[in-house]
Amino acid sequence: MKIEHIGIAVKNIEEAIASYKTLLGTDCYKREKVEAQKVDTAFFKTGESKVELLGAAGQDSVINKYIANRGEGMHHVAFEVDDIHAEMKRLQDEGFTLLSDEPATGADNKLVAFVHPKDNNGVLIELCQSLT
């Protein structure tokens, strides 16, 4: 398992893209909207990992709710897995709480599932598997 990306919740994705472009010294290489969660995403490559900026794509976005409760900042750490179904079962068997019974289609051509932050010292964990 390796860190695939770190997700950062932002109020203004356009301003955040400009800031991270300067900070990381590289352009955003991909933007995508995840309709099911009403989230706008922007990706930056940094070494072997990525930074994913998460902005609200509507008033009822999960990102608006997150920012209202916790403010801007780190939203999740994503780990790449080879078999998301097997990893979900393994974690459930170990007593972790998953936020869904099945993986969902996420940004960047991935299947994703989330592990509740209460089981991880307050950090939301995303499991992701490439669809290609």
N, CA, C and O atoms as a MOPAC input file, in Angstrom:
PM7 MOZYME 1SCF
protein

 N      0.85100 1    -1.17300 1     0.00000 1
 C      0.00000 1     0.00000 1     0.00000 1
 C      0.89900 1     1.23900 1     0.00000 1
 O      1.91200 1     1.28200 1     0.69900 1
 N      0.52200 1     2.23000 1    -0.78100 1
 C      1.27900 1     3.48700 1    -0.79700 1
 C      0.30900 1     4.64900 1    -0.75100 1
 O     -0.86700 1     4.50700 1    -1.08400 1
 N      0.81500 1     5.80500 1    -0.33500 1
 C     -0.01500 1     7.00600 1    -0.35800 1
 C     -0.23900 1     7.38300 1    -1.81900 1
 O      0.71000 1     7.60500 1    -2.57000 1
 N     -1.50400 1     7.45100 1    -2.20400 1
 C     -1.86300 1     7.82100 1    -3.57200 1
 C     -2.00500 1     9.32500 1    -3.68000 1
 O     -1.50600 1     9.94800 1    -4.61600 1
 N     -2.70500 1     9.90400 1    -2.69300 1
 C     -2.82800 1    11.36300 1    -2.66800 1
 C     -3.28600 1    11.83100 1    -1.29100 1
 O     -3.73900 1    11.05000 1    -0.45400 1
 N     -3.14900 1    13.11600 1    -1.09900 1
 C     -3.68000 1    13.79200 1     0.08500 1
 C     -4.75300 1    14.74800 1    -0.40800 1
 O     -4.50900 1    15.54900 1    -1.31000 1
 N     -5.94300 1    14.66600 1     0.18200 1
 C     -7.05400 1    15.52900 1    -0.20300 1
 C     -7.14800 1    16.72500 1     0.72600 1
 O     -7.08500 1    16.58400 1     1.94700 1
 N     -7.30100 1    17.90600 1     0.13700 1
 C     -7.36400 1    19.14800 1     0.90300 1
 C     -8.65200 1    19.88800 1     0.55600 1
 O     -8.88800 1    20.22800 1    -0.60300 1
 N     -9.47900 1    20.13200 1     1.56200 1
 C    -10.73700 1    20.85900 1     1.37700 1
 C    -10.44700 1    22.35700 1     1.30600 1
 O     -9.73000 1    22.90500 1     2.14400 1
 N    -11.01600 1    23.00900 1     0.28900 1
 C    -10.77600 1    24.44100 1     0.09100 1
 C    -12.09500 1    25.16300 1    -0.17000 1
 O    -13.02200 1    24.59000 1    -0.74200 1
 N    -12.17100 1    26.42300 1     0.25400 1
 C    -13.36100 1    27.24100 1     0.01800 1
 C    -13.44000 1    27.70300 1    -1.42700 1
 O    -14.51600 1    27.69700 1    -2.02500 1
 N    -12.31000 1    28.10300 1    -1.99100 1
 C    -12.27400 1    28.64600 1    -3.34400 1
 C    -11.24400 1    27.85800 1    -4.14300 1
 O    -10.03900 1    28.05300 1    -3.98000 1
 N    -11.72000 1    26.97400 1    -4.99800 1
 C    -10.79800 1    26.09100 1    -5.70700 1
 C     -9.90100 1    26.84800 1    -6.68500 1
 O     -8.75100 1    26.45800 1    -6.88900 1
 N    -10.40100 1    27.91400 1    -7.28800 1
 C     -9.58100 1    28.68300 1    -8.23100 1
 C     -8.39300 1    29.33000 1    -7.50800 1
 O     -7.26300 1    29.27200 1    -7.99300 1
 N     -8.65200 1    29.94200 1    -6.35800 1
 C     -7.56600 1    30.54000 1    -5.57700 1
 C     -6.59500 1    29.47600 1    -5.08400 1
 O     -5.38200 1    29.68800 1    -5.07700 1
 N     -7.13200 1    28.33200 1    -4.67100 1
 C     -6.27300 1    27.25300 1    -4.17200 1
 C     -5.39500 1    26.68900 1    -5.29000 1
 O     -4.22500 1    26.38000 1    -5.06100 1
 N     -5.94800 1    26.55600 1    -6.49200 1
 C     -5.13700 1    26.07100 1    -7.62400 1
 C     -3.96800 1    27.01200 1    -7.86600 1
 O     -2.83800 1    26.55900 1    -8.04700 1
 N     -4.22100 1    28.30100 1    -7.87100 1
 C     -3.14200 1    29.28400 1    -8.08200 1
 C     -2.09700 1    29.17400 1    -6.98300 1
 O     -0.89800 1    29.21500 1    -7.25900 1
 N     -2.54200 1    29.03600 1    -5.74500 1
 C     -1.61800 1    28.94400 1    -4.62100 1
 C     -0.76100 1    27.67500 1    -4.69200 1
 O      0.45600 1    27.73100 1    -4.51600 1
 N     -1.40400 1    26.53600 1    -4.95000 1
 C     -0.65600 1    25.27400 1    -4.99700 1
 C      0.23100 1    25.18900 1    -6.23100 1
 O      1.27000 1    24.53000 1    -6.19400 1
 N     -0.15600 1    25.84100 1    -7.32300 1
 C      0.70900 1    25.90800 1    -8.50400 1
 C      2.02800 1    26.58700 1    -8.13400 1
 O      3.10300 1    26.12200 1    -8.51500 1
 N      1.93700 1    27.68200 1    -7.39300 1
 C      3.14300 1    28.38400 1    -6.95300 1
 C      3.90400 1    27.57000 1    -5.91400 1
 O      5.12300 1    27.42800 1    -6.00700 1
 N      3.19300 1    27.03900 1    -4.93000 1
 C      3.81900 1    26.26400 1    -3.85900 1
 C      4.58200 1    25.06100 1    -4.39500 1
 O      5.72800 1    24.82600 1    -4.01300 1
 N      3.94300 1    24.29600 1    -5.28300 1
 C      4.53800 1    23.04900 1    -5.77100 1
 C      5.40400 1    23.23700 1    -7.01100 1
 O      6.14700 1    22.33400 1    -7.39600 1
 N      5.30800 1    24.41900 1    -7.64100 1
 C      6.11700 1    24.68900 1    -8.82900 1
 C      5.70500 1    23.85000 1   -10.02600 1
 O      6.53600 1    23.51100 1   -10.86800 1
 N      4.42400 1    23.51700 1   -10.10300 1
 C      3.91300 1    22.71600 1   -11.20700 1
 C      2.44500 1    23.05800 1   -11.45000 1
 O      1.74800 1    23.55200 1   -10.56400 1
 N      1.99900 1    22.78500 1   -12.66400 1
 C      0.60600 1    23.06800 1   -13.01200 1
 C     -0.32600 1    21.97100 1   -12.51200 1
 O      0.08000 1    20.82400 1   -12.32400 1
 N     -1.56400 1    22.34500 1   -12.30500 1
 C     -2.63900 1    21.38800 1   -12.06600 1
 C     -2.75800 1    20.56700 1   -13.35400 1
 O     -2.90400 1    21.14100 1   -14.43300 1
 N     -2.70000 1    19.25000 1   -13.25900 1
 C     -2.72800 1    18.43700 1   -14.47000 1
 C     -4.12000 1    17.88300 1   -14.80000 1
 O     -4.34100 1    17.37400 1   -15.89900 1
 N     -5.05300 1    17.98100 1   -13.85300 1
 C     -6.38200 1    17.43000 1   -14.11800 1
 C     -7.40900 1    18.08100 1   -13.21600 1
 O     -7.16100 1    18.30400 1   -12.03100 1
 N     -8.57800 1    18.38700 1   -13.79400 1
 C     -9.73200 1    18.87000 1   -13.02800 1
 C    -10.90400 1    17.97400 1   -13.35500 1
 O    -11.06000 1    17.51200 1   -14.48500 1
 N    -11.72900 1    17.73600 1   -12.34400 1
 C    -12.85800 1    16.83800 1   -12.54100 1
 C    -13.93200 1    17.13600 1   -11.51000 1
 O    -13.63200 1    17.52200 1   -10.38000 1
 N    -15.19400 1    16.95500 1   -11.90900 1
 C    -16.31100 1    17.09500 1   -10.98400 1
 C    -16.82500 1    15.69900 1   -10.64400 1
 O    -17.06100 1    14.88300 1   -11.53400 1
 N    -16.99600 1    15.43000 1    -9.34600 1
 C    -17.60100 1    14.18200 1    -8.88500 1
 C    -19.05100 1    14.52000 1    -8.55400 1
 O    -19.35600 1    15.03400 1    -7.47800 1
 N    -19.92800 1    14.22200 1    -9.49500 1
 C    -21.33700 1    14.62200 1    -9.39700 1
 C    -22.03300 1    14.04700 1    -8.15900 1
 O    -22.81500 1    14.73900 1    -7.50600 1
 N    -21.75000 1    12.78900 1    -7.84000 1
 C    -22.45400 1    12.12500 1    -6.73900 1
 C    -22.24100 1    12.84200 1    -5.41000 1
 O    -23.12300 1    12.83000 1    -4.55100 1
 N    -21.08200 1    13.46600 1    -5.23600 1
 C    -20.77900 1    14.15000 1    -3.97800 1
 C    -20.76700 1    15.66700 1    -4.13400 1
 O    -20.52600 1    16.39800 1    -3.17400 1
 N    -21.03200 1    16.13200 1    -5.35800 1
 C    -21.01500 1    17.56500 1    -5.66400 1
 C    -19.68400 1    18.20800 1    -5.24600 1
 O    -19.64200 1    19.18400 1    -4.49700 1
 N    -18.59400 1    17.61100 1    -5.76800 1
 C    -17.24300 1    18.05000 1    -5.43400 1
 C    -16.47700 1    18.34700 1    -6.72000 1
 O    -16.48500 1    17.55000 1    -7.65800 1
 N    -15.81300 1    19.51000 1    -6.75300 1
 C    -14.85700 1    19.84000 1    -7.81200 1
 C    -13.47900 1    19.44300 1    -7.32400 1
 O    -13.10700 1    19.73500 1    -6.18700 1
 N    -12.70900 1    18.76800 1    -8.19500 1
 C    -11.37100 1    18.35400 1    -7.80600 1
 C    -10.33500 1    18.94100 1    -8.75700 1
 O    -10.61600 1    19.21400 1    -9.92400 1
 N     -9.14500 1    19.12500 1    -8.23100 1
 C     -8.00300 1    19.55700 1    -9.02700 1
 C     -6.79100 1    18.78900 1    -8.50700 1
 O     -6.56500 1    18.72000 1    -7.29800 1
 N     -6.01200 1    18.21400 1    -9.42200 1
 C     -4.89200 1    17.36000 1    -9.03500 1
 C     -3.54700 1    17.95500 1    -9.42200 1
 O     -3.38600 1    18.55500 1   -10.48400 1
 N     -2.59100 1    17.76900 1    -8.52500 1
 C     -1.19400 1    18.13700 1    -8.73900 1
 C     -0.33600 1    16.91300 1    -8.45300 1
 O     -0.56300 1    16.21000 1    -7.46800 1
 N      0.64500 1    16.65700 1    -9.30400 1
 C      1.60600 1    15.59200 1    -9.02000 1
 C      2.73300 1    16.17500 1    -8.19800 1
 O      3.20200 1    17.28500 1    -8.44900 1
 N      3.16200 1    15.40200 1    -7.20600 1
 C      4.29500 1    15.80200 1    -6.38800 1
 C      5.05400 1    14.52800 1    -6.01800 1
 O      4.61200 1    13.76300 1    -5.16000 1
 N      6.18400 1    14.30700 1    -6.66200 1
 C      6.91600 1    13.05900 1    -6.45800 1
 C      6.08300 1    11.89000 1    -6.94700 1
 O      5.51300 1    11.93500 1    -8.03700 1
 N      6.01400 1    10.84300 1    -6.13800 1
 C      5.23200 1     9.66200 1    -6.50700 1
 C      3.76700 1     9.78600 1    -6.08300 1
 O      2.96400 1     8.90200 1    -6.38300 1
 N      3.41500 1    10.85200 1    -5.40100 1
 C      2.05400 1    11.02900 1    -4.89800 1
 C      1.40400 1    12.23500 1    -5.57100 1
 O      1.97900 1    12.86500 1    -6.45900 1
 N      0.19500 1    12.53000 1    -5.12200 1
 C     -0.55700 1    13.65700 1    -5.65900 1
 C     -1.18900 1    14.44500 1    -4.52400 1
 O     -1.35700 1    13.94700 1    -3.41100 1
 N     -1.52900 1    15.67200 1    -4.83100 1
 C     -2.35300 1    16.50700 1    -3.95700 1
 C     -3.66400 1    16.71200 1    -4.70900 1
 O     -3.66800 1    17.08100 1    -5.88300 1
 N     -4.77400 1    16.47000 1    -4.01900 1
 C     -6.09800 1    16.67900 1    -4.60000 1
 C     -6.77400 1    17.80700 1    -3.83700 1
 O     -7.00400 1    17.70500 1    -2.63200 1
 N     -7.08900 1    18.88000 1    -4.54800 1
 C     -7.85700 1    19.96500 1    -3.95100 1
 C     -9.33700 1    19.64000 1    -4.13600 1
 O     -9.75700 1    19.19600 1    -5.20400 1
 N    -10.12000 1    19.86800 1    -3.08500 1
 C    -11.54600 1    19.53900 1    -3.08900 1
 C    -12.34700 1    20.79800 1    -2.81800 1
 O    -12.25400 1    21.38500 1    -1.74000 1
 N    -13.13100 1    21.20800 1    -3.79900 1
 C    -13.98900 1    22.37300 1    -3.64100 1
 C    -15.44400 1    21.98300 1    -3.80500 1
 O    -15.75400 1    20.98500 1    -4.45600 1
 N    -16.32700 1    22.75400 1    -3.22700 1
 C    -17.76700 1    22.48600 1    -3.32000 1
 C    -18.27000 1    22.79600 1    -4.72700 1
 O    -17.89600 1    23.80300 1    -5.32700 1
 N    -19.12300 1    21.91400 1    -5.23900 1
 C    -19.74700 1    22.11900 1    -6.53900 1
 C    -21.24900 1    22.30300 1    -6.36900 1
 O    -22.03300 1    21.96400 1    -7.25600 1
 N    -21.63500 1    22.83800 1    -5.23200 1
 C    -23.04100 1    23.08300 1    -4.93200 1
 C    -23.21100 1    23.31000 1    -3.45000 1
 O    -22.35600 1    22.92400 1    -2.65300 1
 N    -24.31700 1    23.93900 1    -3.07600 1
 C    -24.55000 1    24.25900 1    -1.66300 1
 C    -24.62500 1    23.01900 1    -0.78700 1
 O    -24.24300 1    23.06500 1     0.38200 1
 N    -25.11300 1    21.90800 1    -1.33800 1
 C    -25.25700 1    20.68500 1    -0.54400 1
 C    -24.07400 1    19.73000 1    -0.71500 1
 O    -24.21100 1    18.52300 1    -0.51300 1
 N    -22.92700 1    20.26800 1    -1.08500 1
 C    -21.71300 1    19.47400 1    -1.24700 1
 C    -21.19000 1    18.97800 1     0.10200 1
 O    -21.30400 1    19.66300 1     1.11800 1
 N    -20.61900 1    17.78400 1     0.09000 1
 C    -20.00100 1    17.25200 1     1.30400 1
 C    -18.82700 1    18.13500 1     1.74900 1
 O    -18.48700 1    18.16500 1     2.93100 1
 N    -18.22200 1    18.84000 1     0.81800 1
 C    -17.09500 1    19.71700 1     1.16500 1
 C    -17.58700 1    20.94200 1     1.93200 1
 O    -16.93300 1    21.36700 1     2.88400 1
 N    -18.71700 1    21.51700 1     1.54300 1
 C    -19.27700 1    22.63300 1     2.31900 1
 C    -19.54300 1    22.21400 1     3.75500 1
 O    -19.22900 1    22.95100 1     4.69000 1
 N    -20.11700 1    21.03800 1     3.93100 1
 C    -20.40100 1    20.53400 1     5.27200 1
 C    -19.09900 1    20.34300 1     6.05400 1
 O    -19.01300 1    20.70900 1     7.22600 1
 N    -18.10200 1    19.77500 1     5.40800 1
 C    -16.81500 1    19.54900 1     6.06300 1
 C    -16.19800 1    20.88400 1     6.50800 1
 O    -15.78000 1    21.02400 1     7.65700 1
 N    -16.14600 1    21.86100 1     5.59100 1
 C    -15.53000 1    23.15500 1     5.90800 1
 C    -16.31800 1    23.87100 1     7.00100 1
 O    -15.72100 1    24.51800 1     7.86100 1
 N    -17.63800 1    23.76900 1     6.98500 1
 C    -18.45100 1    24.39900 1     8.03600 1
 C    -18.12200 1    23.82600 1     9.41100 1
 O    -18.13700 1    24.55000 1    10.40700 1
 N    -17.82700 1    22.53700 1     9.46600 1
 C    -17.52900 1    21.87500 1    10.74700 1
 C    -16.06600 1    21.96400 1    11.16300 1
 O    -15.76500 1    22.08500 1    12.35100 1
 N    -15.15300 1    21.90600 1    10.19200 1
 C    -13.72600 1    21.79300 1    10.52100 1
 C    -12.83800 1    22.85400 1     9.89600 1
 O    -11.67100 1    22.98800 1    10.26400 1
 N    -13.38200 1    23.60500 1     8.95800 1
 C    -12.57200 1    24.60500 1     8.26300 1
 C    -11.78500 1    23.97700 1     7.12000 1
 O    -11.80700 1    22.76500 1     6.90900 1
 N    -11.09700 1    24.83800 1     6.39700 1
 C    -10.26200 1    24.35600 1     5.29800 1
 C     -9.09400 1    23.55900 1     5.84800 1
 O     -8.68100 1    23.74000 1     6.99300 1
 N     -8.57000 1    22.67500 1     5.01400 1
 C     -7.37800 1    21.92400 1     5.39700 1
 C     -7.45300 1    20.48200 1     4.94500 1
 O     -8.26200 1    20.11800 1     4.09200 1
 N     -6.58900 1    19.66600 1     5.53500 1
 C     -6.52100 1    18.27400 1     5.12400 1
 C     -7.86700 1    17.59300 1     5.34300 1
 O     -8.42500 1    17.62500 1     6.44000 1
 N     -8.37300 1    16.98200 1     4.28900 1
 C     -9.65400 1    16.28300 1     4.32200 1
 C     -9.44800 1    14.78300 1     4.49100 1
 O    -10.14600 1    14.14400 1     5.27800 1
 N     -8.48400 1    14.21400 1     3.74700 1
 C     -8.23900 1    12.78100 1     3.82600 1
 C     -6.85800 1    12.42100 1     3.30800 1
 O     -6.20700 1    13.19900 1     2.61100 1
 N     -6.43000 1    11.21400 1     3.66900 1
 C     -5.23600 1    10.60300 1     3.10000 1
 C     -5.71600 1     9.38200 1     2.32900 1
 O     -6.44800 1     8.55100 1     2.86600 1
 N     -5.30300 1     9.27300 1     1.06700 1
 C     -5.74000 1     8.16400 1     0.22300 1
 C     -4.60100 1     7.17900 1     0.01500 1
 O     -3.47100 1     7.56100 1    -0.28800 1
 N     -4.92500 1     5.90600 1     0.18600 1
 C     -3.96900 1     4.83400 1    -0.03500 1
 C     -4.40400 1     4.01600 1    -1.24100 1
 O     -5.57000 1     3.63700 1    -1.35600 1
 N     -3.47000 1     3.74800 1    -2.13000 1
 C     -3.74100 1     2.92600 1    -3.29800 1
 C     -3.70600 1     1.45900 1    -2.90200 1
 O     -2.78500 1     1.01300 1    -2.21700 1
 N     -4.71000 1     0.71400 1    -3.33300 1
 C     -4.78300 1    -0.71800 1    -3.06100 1
 C     -4.98100 1    -1.46500 1    -4.37700 1
 O     -5.51100 1    -0.90900 1    -5.33900 1
 N     -4.55800 1    -2.71700 1    -4.41500 1
 C     -4.70300 1    -3.53300 1    -5.62300 1
 C     -6.10800 1    -4.09000 1    -5.76900 1
 O     -6.61700 1    -4.20700 1    -6.88400 1
 N     -6.74500 1    -4.43700 1    -4.64200 1
 C     -8.07900 1    -5.04200 1    -4.66100 1
 C     -8.90700 1    -4.38000 1    -3.56600 1
 O     -8.82200 1    -4.76200 1    -2.39800 1
 N     -9.70000 1    -3.39500 1    -3.94400 1
 C    -10.43200 1    -2.60100 1    -2.95800 1
 C    -11.45200 1    -3.44000 1    -2.19300 1
 O    -11.66400 1    -3.22000 1    -1.00100 1
 N    -12.08100 1    -4.39400 1    -2.86600 1
 C    -13.05100 1    -5.24300 1    -2.17400 1
 C    -12.37800 1    -6.07800 1    -1.08700 1
 O    -12.89000 1    -6.18000 1     0.02800 1
 N    -11.25100 1    -6.66300 1    -1.40600 1
 C    -10.52100 1    -7.47300 1    -0.42700 1
 C    -10.02800 1    -6.60400 1     0.72700 1
 O    -10.07400 1    -7.02500 1     1.88300 1
 N     -9.56100 1    -5.40400 1     0.42400 1
 C     -9.05700 1    -4.51300 1     1.47800 1
 C    -10.19500 1    -4.03100 1     2.37200 1
 O    -10.01900 1    -3.91800 1     3.58500 1
 N    -11.35100 1    -3.74800 1     1.79500 1
 C    -12.51200 1    -3.35800 1     2.59900 1
 C    -12.90000 1    -4.48900 1     3.55400 1
 O    -13.17300 1    -4.24800 1     4.72900 1
 N    -12.92200 1    -5.71900 1     3.04500 1
 C    -13.27200 1    -6.86100 1     3.88600 1
 C    -12.24100 1    -7.04500 1     4.98900 1
 O    -12.59900 1    -7.28500 1     6.14200 1
 N    -10.95700 1    -6.93400 1     4.64000 1
 C     -9.89600 1    -7.08600 1     5.64000 1
 C    -10.05900 1    -6.07200 1     6.76600 1
 O     -9.97300 1    -6.42200 1     7.94300 1
 N    -10.29300 1    -4.82400 1     6.40100 1
 C    -10.43500 1    -3.77900 1     7.41000 1
 C    -11.68500 1    -3.96900 1     8.25800 1
 O    -11.65000 1    -3.75800 1     9.47000 1
 N    -12.78800 1    -4.36400 1     7.63200 1
 C    -14.00300 1    -4.65500 1     8.40700 1
 C    -13.75200 1    -5.79400 1     9.38600 1
 O    -14.17700 1    -5.73200 1    10.53900 1
 N    -13.05900 1    -6.83400 1     8.92600 1
 C    -12.74000 1    -7.96600 1     9.79800 1
 C    -11.84100 1    -7.54900 1    10.96300 1
 O    -11.86500 1    -8.16800 1    12.02700 1
 N    -11.05400 1    -6.50200 1    10.75400 1
 C    -10.16400 1    -5.98500 1    11.80400 1
 C    -10.88300 1    -5.00400 1    12.73300 1
 O    -10.30300 1    -4.52000 1    13.70500 1
 N    -12.15500 1    -4.71400 1    12.42400 1
 C    -12.94500 1    -3.85100 1    13.29700 1
 C    -13.06000 1    -2.40400 1    12.86500 1
 O    -13.61800 1    -1.59100 1    13.60100 1
 N    -12.54800 1    -2.05700 1    11.69600 1
 C    -12.66300 1    -0.68200 1    11.21100 1
 C    -14.07400 1    -0.43100 1    10.67600 1
 O    -14.73800 1    -1.34800 1    10.19400 1
 N    -14.51800 1     0.81400 1    10.76700 1
 C    -15.82800 1     1.21400 1    10.28500 1
 C    -15.68600 1     1.83000 1     8.90500 1
 O    -15.01000 1     2.84500 1     8.73700 1
 N    -16.32200 1     1.21800 1     7.92000 1
 C    -16.32300 1     1.76400 1     6.56800 1
 C    -17.56800 1     2.62100 1     6.38900 1
 O    -18.61300 1     2.33400 1     6.97400 1
 N    -17.45900 1     3.65700 1     5.59400 1
 C    -18.58200 1     4.57100 1     5.38500 1
 C    -19.54700 1     4.09400 1     4.31200 1
 O    -20.57700 1     4.72700 1     4.07800 1
 N    -19.22300 1     2.97700 1     3.65500 1
 C    -20.13100 1     2.38700 1     2.67100 1
 C    -19.84600 1     0.89000 1     2.59100 1
 O    -18.77100 1     0.42000 1     2.96400 1
 N    -20.82700 1     0.16600 1     2.09900 1
 C    -20.67100 1    -1.28100 1     1.94000 1
 C    -19.96600 1    -1.64600 1     0.64200 1
 O    -19.36200 1    -2.71300 1     0.53600 1
 N    -20.04400 1    -0.77100 1    -0.33200 1
 C    -19.43800 1    -1.00200 1    -1.63700 1
 C    -18.62400 1     0.22100 1    -2.04200 1
 O    -18.94600 1     1.33900 1    -1.63900 1
 N    -17.57600 1     0.02000 1    -2.83300 1
 C    -16.82900 1     1.18000 1    -3.32700 1
 C    -17.66900 1     1.98500 1    -4.31100 1
 O    -18.58600 1     1.46200 1    -4.94500 1
 N    -17.33800 1     3.26500 1    -4.42300 1
 C    -18.01800 1     4.16700 1    -5.34500 1
 C    -17.02800 1     4.61400 1    -6.41300 1
 O    -15.81600 1     4.46500 1    -6.25800 1
 N    -17.56000 1     5.16000 1    -7.48600 1
 C    -16.69500 1     5.74800 1    -8.50600 1
 C    -16.27500 1     7.12600 1    -8.02800 1
 O    -17.12000 1     7.96900 1    -7.72600 1
 N    -14.97400 1     7.35600 1    -7.96100 1
 C    -14.44000 1     8.63300 1    -7.51800 1
 C    -13.73600 1     9.34700 1    -8.65300 1
 O    -13.83500 1     8.94900 1    -9.81400 1
 N    -13.03100 1    10.39700 1    -8.30700 1
 C    -12.28200 1    11.17300 1    -9.29200 1
 C    -11.05300 1    10.39900 1    -9.75300 1
 O    -10.63800 1     9.43100 1    -9.11700 1
 N    -10.49000 1    10.83100 1   -10.84600 1
 C     -9.21900 1    10.32400 1   -11.36700 1
 C     -9.29600 1     8.85200 1   -11.75500 1
 O     -8.31000 1     8.12400 1   -11.63800 1
 N    -10.47900 1     8.40900 1   -12.22300 1
 C    -10.66300 1     7.04200 1   -12.70400 1
 C    -10.38100 1     5.98800 1   -11.63400 1
 O     -9.66300 1     5.01700 1   -11.87000 1
 N    -10.96500 1     6.20400 1   -10.45200 1
 C    -10.72900 1     5.32400 1    -9.30200 1
 C    -12.03600 1     4.82000 1    -8.70200 1
 O    -13.06600 1     5.49200 1    -8.74700 1
 N    -11.96100 1     3.62200 1    -8.14100 1
 C    -12.96900 1     3.15300 1    -7.20100 1
 C    -12.49200 1     3.60100 1    -5.83300 1
 O    -11.30200 1     3.51100 1    -5.53200 1
 N    -13.40500 1     4.08300 1    -4.99800 1
 C    -13.00500 1     4.60800 1    -3.69200 1
 C    -13.93000 1     4.10100 1    -2.59200 1
 O    -15.10700 1     3.81500 1    -2.81400 1
 N    -13.35300 1     4.00200 1    -1.40300 1
 C    -14.11000 1     3.68300 1    -0.19500 1
 C    -13.42200 1     4.41600 1     0.94800 1
 O    -12.20900 1     4.62200 1     0.91600 1
 N    -14.19200 1     4.81100 1     1.95500 1
 C    -13.64800 1     5.59800 1     3.05000 1
 C    -13.77300 1     4.85500 1     4.38000 1
 O    -14.75600 1     4.16300 1     4.64400 1
 N    -12.74500 1     5.02500 1     5.20200 1
 C    -12.70700 1     4.46200 1     6.54400 1
 C    -12.95600 1     5.60600 1     7.52300 1
 O    -12.30600 1     6.64900 1     7.44900 1
 N    -13.89400 1     5.40400 1     8.43200 1
 C    -14.32400 1     6.45600 1     9.36000 1
 C    -13.14100 1     7.00500 1    10.15900 1
 O    -12.30700 1     6.23700 1    10.64000 1
 N    -13.06500 1     8.33300 1    10.30100 1
 C    -11.95100 1     8.93800 1    11.03800 1
 C    -11.89300 1     8.55600 1    12.51200 1
 O    -10.82300 1     8.64100 1    13.11400 1
 N    -12.99600 1     8.14100 1    13.10900 1
 C    -12.96900 1     7.76800 1    14.52800 1
 C    -12.05300 1     6.57700 1    14.77900 1
 O    -11.58400 1     6.37500 1    15.89900 1
 N    -11.80000 1     5.79400 1    13.74200 1
 C    -10.93100 1     4.62400 1    13.87100 1
 C     -9.47600 1     4.93500 1    13.55100 1
 O     -8.61600 1     4.06200 1    13.67000 1
 N     -9.18900 1     6.17000 1    13.14500 1
 C     -7.85400 1     6.52600 1    12.64100 1
 C     -7.35000 1     7.83200 1    13.22600 1
 O     -6.78500 1     8.66100 1    12.51200 1
 N     -7.54900 1     8.01700 1    14.51200 1
 C     -7.05200 1     9.21600 1    15.18600 1
 C     -7.54500 1    10.50100 1    14.54500 1
 O     -6.81500 1    11.49100 1    14.47700 1
 N     -8.79000 1    10.48300 1    14.07400 1
 C     -9.40200 1    11.67800 1    13.50700 1
 C     -9.12000 1    11.91400 1    12.04900 1
 O     -9.51600 1    12.95100 1    11.51600 1
 N     -8.44000 1    10.98200 1    11.36500 1
 C     -8.10300 1    11.16100 1     9.95200 1
 C     -9.00300 1    10.28400 1     9.09200 1
 O     -9.07400 1     9.07100 1     9.29200 1
 N     -9.69200 1    10.90400 1     8.12900 1
 C    -10.47300 1    10.16500 1     7.15600 1
 C     -9.50900 1     9.47700 1     6.20300 1
 O     -8.62500 1    10.12000 1     5.63700 1
 N     -9.67700 1     8.16100 1     6.02300 1
 C     -8.81300 1     7.39600 1     5.13900 1
 C     -9.62000 1     6.98400 1     3.90700 1
 O    -10.73700 1     6.48000 1     4.01900 1
 N     -9.03900 1     7.20600 1     2.74400 1
 C     -9.64300 1     6.77800 1     1.49100 1
 C     -8.83100 1     5.61900 1     0.93400 1
 O     -7.60500 1     5.68900 1     0.85200 1
 N     -9.51500 1     4.56700 1     0.55700 1
 C     -8.89600 1     3.47500 1    -0.20900 1
 C     -9.23000 1     3.73300 1    -1.65400 1
 O    -10.36700 1     4.08600 1    -1.96800 1
 N     -8.27400 1     3.56800 1    -2.54300 1
 C     -8.57800 1     3.78100 1    -3.95700 1
 C     -7.89100 1     2.73100 1    -4.82300 1
 O     -6.77100 1     2.29700 1    -4.55400 1
 N     -8.60300 1     2.34700 1    -5.86000 1
 C     -8.10300 1     1.36500 1    -6.82000 1
 C     -8.34200 1     1.91200 1    -8.21400 1
 O     -9.44900 1     2.34800 1    -8.53000 1
 N     -7.31700 1     1.89300 1    -9.04900 1
 C     -7.45600 1     2.36900 1   -10.42600 1
 C     -8.39400 1     1.46400 1   -11.19600 1
 O     -8.37700 1     0.24400 1   -11.03700 1
 N     -9.21800 1     2.08400 1   -12.03800 1
 C    -10.14600 1     1.32400 1   -12.86900 1
 C     -9.48600 1     0.84300 1   -14.15200 1
 O    -10.06900 1     0.03400 1   -14.87500 1
 N     -8.29700 1     1.31700 1   -14.44700 1
 C     -7.61100 1     0.89800 1   -15.67000 1
 C     -6.50600 1    -0.07800 1   -15.38400 1
 O     -5.82800 1    -0.53100 1   -16.30600 1

